[in-house]
Amino acid sequence: MSDLDSILTGKVCALMNFGAFVQLEDGSSGLVHISEISKNFVKDIKDFLYVGQTVKVVALATEHDGKKRLSIKRADDILIEGGVLQEPQ
């Protein structure tokens, strides 16, 4: 089964100035680029995420080395459309 467009759960394991590395429940890992964290402008990633935080993500693609490109922003959109989350005010 493909993880693309499926909601996955993981934990933030490292923060960098360009994004966050997330360890997924299935043991795989990936990167959430800073542009895929929020619809709002992200100047400092630490304002949005912290190491150890559980996050919902969507896999955008899987690279040749098996690492995934992930999006919190897309996961939030899917959860809002499905009525699981409310649109932020």
C-alpha positions as CSV (number, residue, x, y, z in Angstrom):
1,M,0.0,0.0,0.0
2,S,1.3,3.5,-0.9
3,D,1.7,6.0,1.9
4,L,1.2,8.9,-0.6
5,D,-1.8,11.0,0.6
6,S,-2.3,8.7,3.6
7,I,-2.2,10.3,7.1
8,L,0.9,8.9,9.0
9,T,1.9,9.5,12.6
10,G,5.5,10.2,13.6
11,K,7.7,12.0,16.1
12,V,9.9,14.9,15.5
13,C,13.5,13.6,16.1
14,A,15.5,16.7,15.0
15,L,15.0,20.3,14.0
16,M,17.1,22.1,11.5
17,N,16.8,25.6,10.1
18,F,15.4,24.1,6.8
19,G,12.9,21.6,8.3
20,A,12.2,18.8,10.7
21,F,13.2,15.1,10.6
22,V,10.4,12.8,11.6
23,Q,10.6,9.1,12.6
24,L,7.4,7.4,11.5
25,E,5.6,4.6,13.4
26,D,6.6,2.1,10.7
27,G,10.3,2.8,11.4
28,S,10.9,4.8,8.3
29,S,11.9,8.5,8.4
30,G,11.6,11.6,6.4
31,L,11.9,15.4,6.2
32,V,9.2,18.0,6.6
33,H,10.7,21.0,4.7
34,I,10.0,24.3,6.4
35,S,7.6,25.2,3.6
36,E,5.5,22.2,4.4
37,I,5.0,22.9,8.1
38,S,2.2,25.5,8.1
39,K,0.1,27.6,5.7
40,N,1.5,30.6,7.7
41,F,5.0,31.9,7.2
42,V,7.5,30.0,9.3
43,K,10.5,32.1,10.3
44,D,11.6,30.0,13.2
45,I,10.7,26.3,13.1
46,K,10.9,26.2,16.9
47,D,7.8,28.3,17.0
48,F,5.8,25.5,15.4
49,L,7.6,22.2,16.4
50,Y,9.7,20.6,19.2
51,V,11.8,17.5,19.4
52,G,9.6,14.6,20.6
53,Q,6.4,16.1,19.4
54,T,3.9,13.7,17.8
55,V,2.8,15.0,14.4
56,K,0.4,13.9,11.6
57,V,2.1,14.0,8.2
58,V,1.5,13.0,4.6
59,A,4.2,11.4,2.4
60,L,4.7,13.6,-0.7
61,A,7.3,11.2,-2.2
62,T,9.8,8.5,-1.4
63,E,13.4,9.2,-2.4
64,H,15.7,6.5,-3.9
65,D,17.3,6.0,-0.5
66,G,13.9,5.2,1.1
67,K,13.5,8.5,3.0
68,K,10.2,10.3,2.6
69,R,9.4,13.9,1.8
70,L,6.7,14.8,4.3
71,S,4.1,17.5,4.8
72,I,2.3,18.5,7.9
73,K,0.5,21.2,6.0
74,R,-1.1,18.7,3.6
75,A,-2.1,16.4,6.5
76,D,-3.8,19.3,8.2
77,D,-5.7,20.1,5.0
78,I,-6.9,16.5,4.7
79,L,-8.0,16.4,8.4
80,I,-9.8,19.7,8.1
81,E,-11.6,18.5,4.9
82,G,-12.6,15.3,6.7
83,G,-14.0,17.2,9.7
84,V,-11.4,15.9,12.1
85,L,-9.7,19.3,12.6
86,Q,-11.2,22.7,12.7
87,E,-9.8,25.5,10.5
88,P,-7.6,27.8,12.6
89,Q,-9.2,31.1,13.4
